[in-house]
Amino acid sequence: MKRLYSFFLVVCLGLNAAAWAHGDAHKPKEISGAILAQEQAFGRQCDPKKVTRTVKVAMADSMRYLPSEIRVRRGETVRFEVRNSGKIMHELVLGTLSDLKAHADLMRKHPGMEHDEPHMAHVAPGRTERLVWQFTRAGEFHYGCLVPGHFEAGMVGKIIVK
């Protein structure tokens, strides 16, 4: 019995060590100050020091954005201040309309899937989040909430870059 107890103790300590070694891998992502300037069809993340304009975007449980249309100049670096005055989580995700639709479909199939990129702001109720984006190409782009059901309910806006 004493050998069984000793074996059990060694196994438990080994499992504990594995858990401690796992560390804080599930901590929320923190921005380290490095800018990941991966070019997208709709632009790229940019240094907040280069912001040329701030656009305040309001969203709530009505499944609408205010404003619903934003006009920017090609090359302009915009800070989006995204305020959620609702009682449920919302987000603002920049992209092409086809990419947003595909991502919304994926989120509907896998609602617990994490997605966190520089062109996304996940905003808890009563909070404000910010993202900085440089629009490097002219065209018509969009922003939407990809929480399952929100995009389909009309939570989408348009960005016109000239």
KEMARZA-66035 format. One record per residue (C-alpha): x, y, z; residue in three letters; residue number from 1. Coordinates in nm, 4 decimals, m for minus. Example, Ala and Ser with C-alpha at 12.3 -4.5 7.8 and 13.67 -1.06 7.14 Angstrom:
! KEMARZA-66035
PT       c1       c2       c3 torgu nupa
PT   1.2300  m0.4500   0.7800   Ala    1
PT   1.3670  m0.1060   0.7140   Ser    2
***
This chain:
! KEMARZA-66035
PT       c1       c2       c3 torgu nupa
PT   0.0000   0.0000   0.0000   Met    1
PT   0.2865   0.2341   0.0857   Lys    2
PT   0.4361   0.1769  m0.2638   Arg    3
PT   0.1005   0.2520  m0.4277   Leu    4
PT   0.0691   0.5744  m0.2289   Tyr    5
PT   0.4261   0.6765  m0.3258   Ser    6
PT   0.3544   0.6012  m0.6927   Phe    7
PT   0.0315   0.8055  m0.6781   Phe    8
PT   0.2170   1.0973  m0.5175   Leu    9
PT   0.4885   1.0946  m0.7873   Val   10
PT   0.2262   1.0889  m1.0652   Val   11
PT   0.0341   1.3813  m0.9104   Cys   12
PT   0.3495   1.5888  m0.8690   Leu   13
PT   0.4431   1.5146  m1.2297   Gly   14
PT   0.1039   1.6346  m1.3521   Leu   15
PT   0.1348   1.9472  m1.1416   Asn   16
PT   0.4758   2.0221  m1.2923   Ala   17
PT   0.3293   1.9895  m1.6425   Ala   18
PT   0.0540   2.2348  m1.5523   Ala   19
PT   0.3055   2.4828  m1.4089   Trp   20
PT   0.5269   2.4476  m1.7153   Ala   21
PT   0.2260   2.5338  m1.9302   His   22
PT   0.2496   2.8799  m1.7750   Gly   23
PT   0.0353   3.1666  m1.8920   Asp   24
PT  m0.0264   3.0567  m2.2501   Ala   25
PT  m0.3933   3.1488  m2.2154   His   26
PT  m0.3363   3.5075  m2.1042   Lys   27
PT  m0.4926   3.7666  m2.3338   Pro   28
PT  m0.2680   3.8863  m2.6130   Lys   29
PT  m0.0851   4.2063  m2.5268   Glu   30
PT   0.0433   4.4450  m2.7884   Ile   31
PT   0.4183   4.4721  m2.7451   Ser   32
PT   0.4602   4.7933  m2.9385   Gly   33
PT   0.5812   4.6167  m3.2513   Ala   34
PT   0.3635   4.6890  m3.5505   Ile   35
PT   0.2821   4.3938  m3.7732   Leu   36
PT   0.2490   4.5679  m4.1077   Ala   37
PT   0.1150   4.2704  m4.3018   Gln   38
PT  m0.0580   4.4165  m4.6046   Glu   39
PT  m0.4229   4.3236  m4.6552   Gln   40
PT  m0.6472   4.4071  m4.9508   Ala   41
PT  m0.7899   4.6887  m4.7370   Phe   42
PT  m0.4626   4.8239  m4.5926   Gly   43
PT  m0.2386   4.7520  m4.2952   Arg   44
PT  m0.1886   4.8111  m3.9268   Gln   45
PT   0.0050   5.1298  m3.8658   Cys   46
PT   0.1962   5.3108  m3.5942   Asp   47
PT  m0.0443   5.5077  m3.3686   Pro   48
PT   0.1988   5.8028  m3.3876   Lys   49
PT   0.1120   5.8366  m3.7572   Lys   50
PT  m0.2638   5.8789  m3.7067   Val   51
PT  m0.4051   6.1568  m3.9246   Thr   52
PT  m0.7665   6.1258  m3.8115   Arg   53
PT  m0.9775   5.9676  m3.5387   Thr   54
PT  m1.3160   5.8192  m3.6263   Val   55
PT  m1.5556   5.7413  m3.3421   Lys   56
PT  m1.7814   5.4457  m3.4120   Val   57
PT  m2.0772   5.3681  m3.1867   Ala   58
PT  m2.2471   5.0303  m3.1708   Met   59
PT  m2.5239   4.8851  m2.9604   Ala   60
PT  m2.7686   4.5978  m2.9447   Asp   61
PT  m2.9722   4.7516  m3.2301   Ser   62
PT  m2.7185   4.5734  m3.4573   Met   63
PT  m2.6160   4.8963  m3.6307   Arg   64
PT  m2.3036   5.1110  m3.6452   Tyr   65
PT  m2.2968   5.4889  m3.6290   Leu   66
PT  m2.1692   5.6047  m3.8685   Pro   67
PT  m2.2664   5.3370  m4.1157   Ser   68
PT  m2.0398   5.4841  m4.3843   Glu   69
PT  m1.6912   5.6306  m4.3513   Ile   70
PT  m1.4901   5.8068  m4.6219   Arg   71
PT  m1.1104   5.8170  m4.6096   Val   72
PT  m0.8272   5.9146  m4.8405   Arg   73
PT  m0.5852   5.6567  m4.9746   Arg   74
PT  m0.2762   5.6564  m4.7504   Gly   75
PT  m0.4670   5.8000  m4.4535   Glu   76
PT  m0.4012   5.6455  m4.1119   Thr   77
PT  m0.7181   5.6279  m3.9032   Val   78
PT  m0.7646   5.5574  m3.5347   Arg   79
PT  m1.1020   5.3921  m3.4815   Phe   80
PT  m1.2460   5.4486  m3.1336   Glu   81
PT  m1.5156   5.1838  m3.1109   Val   82
PT  m1.7709   5.2233  m2.8292   Arg   83
PT  m2.0159   4.9470  m2.7322   Asn   84
PT  m2.3108   5.0984  m2.5465   Ser   85
PT  m2.5023   4.7695  m2.5615   Gly   86
PT  m2.5408   4.4909  m2.3082   Lys   87
PT  m2.3742   4.2181  m2.5162   Ile   88
PT  m2.0344   4.1752  m2.6834   Met   89
PT  m1.9861   4.3353  m3.0245   His   90
PT  m1.6884   4.3835  m3.2514   Glu   91
PT  m1.5653   4.5814  m3.5458   Leu   92
PT  m1.3746   4.3792  m3.8049   Val   93
PT  m1.2330   4.5515  m4.1137   Leu   94
PT  m1.2268   4.3691  m4.4461   Gly   95
PT  m1.3678   4.3146  m4.7903   Thr   96
PT  m1.7363   4.2268  m4.7986   Leu   97
PT  m1.6636   3.8759  m4.9303   Ser   98
PT  m1.4033   3.8113  m4.6575   Asp   99
PT  m1.6399   3.9345  m4.3861   Leu  100
PT  m1.9217   3.7123  m4.5157   Lys  101
PT  m1.6931   3.4077  m4.5225   Ala  102
PT  m1.5627   3.4840  m4.1731   His  103
PT  m1.9192   3.5363  m4.0428   Ala  104
PT  m2.0151   3.1925  m4.1816   Asp  105
PT  m1.7146   3.0383  m4.0086   Leu  106
PT  m1.8000   3.2097  m3.6790   Met  107
PT  m2.1576   3.0820  m3.7021   Arg  108
PT  m2.0290   2.7245  m3.7427   Lys  109
PT  m1.7673   2.7651  m3.4668   His  110
PT  m1.9007   3.0328  m3.2280   Pro  111
PT  m1.6320   2.9765  m2.9640   Gly  112
PT  m1.3469   3.0211  m3.2110   Met  113
PT  m1.0997   3.2900  m3.1102   Glu  114
PT  m1.0055   3.5417  m3.3726   His  115
PT  m0.7812   3.8332  m3.2938   Asp  116
PT  m0.6041   4.0279  m3.5631   Glu  117
PT  m0.4841   4.3889  m3.5928   Pro  118
PT  m0.7910   4.4763  m3.8042   His  119
PT  m1.0344   4.3669  m3.5285   Met  120
PT  m1.1686   4.5350  m3.2164   Ala  121
PT  m1.3613   4.3122  m2.9734   His  122
PT  m1.5611   4.5399  m2.7451   Val  123
PT  m1.7255   4.4303  m2.4220   Ala  124
PT  m2.0479   4.6019  m2.3098   Pro  125
PT  m1.9879   4.9565  m2.1882   Gly  126
PT  m1.6281   4.9605  m2.3139   Arg  127
PT  m1.4305   5.1396  m2.5846   Thr  128
PT  m1.1519   4.9784  m2.7868   Glu  129
PT  m0.9208   5.1296  m3.0450   Arg  130
PT  m0.7505   5.0136  m3.3594   Leu  131
PT  m0.5209   5.1999  m3.5964   Val  132
PT  m0.5362   5.1260  m3.9668   Trp  133
PT  m0.3771   5.2726  m4.2768   Gln  134
PT  m0.5826   5.2473  m4.5947   Phe  135
PT  m0.3262   5.1877  m4.8693   Thr  136
PT  m0.5601   5.1174  m5.1605   Arg  137
PT  m0.8589   5.2923  m5.3094   Ala  138
PT  m1.1849   5.1018  m5.3135   Gly  139
PT  m1.4910   5.0042  m5.1175   Glu  140
PT  m1.4302   4.8088  m4.7993   Phe  141
PT  m1.6465   4.7190  m4.5028   His  142
PT  m1.6566   4.6635  m4.1309   Tyr  143
PT  m1.8831   4.4228  m3.9509   Gly  144
PT  m1.9605   4.2442  m3.6284   Cys  145
PT  m1.8855   3.8739  m3.6660   Leu  146
PT  m2.0446   3.7624  m3.3398   Val  147
PT  m2.2801   3.4876  m3.4667   Pro  148
PT  m2.6021   3.6393  m3.6007   Gly  149
PT  m2.4941   4.0045  m3.5779   His  150
PT  m2.3570   4.0415  m3.9324   Phe  151
PT  m2.6663   3.8676  m4.0707   Glu  152
PT  m2.8851   4.1081  m3.8697   Ala  153
PT  m2.7297   4.4006  m4.0573   Gly  154
PT  m2.4365   4.4951  m3.8354   Met  155
PT  m2.2149   4.6060  m4.1223   Val  156
PT  m2.0780   4.9399  m4.2400   Gly  157
PT  m1.8973   5.0698  m4.5472   Lys  158
PT  m1.5595   5.2402  m4.5910   Ile  159
PT  m1.4971   5.4280  m4.9144   Ile  160
PT  m1.1304   5.4966  m4.9864   Val  161
PT  m1.0540   5.7515  m5.2626   Lys  162
***
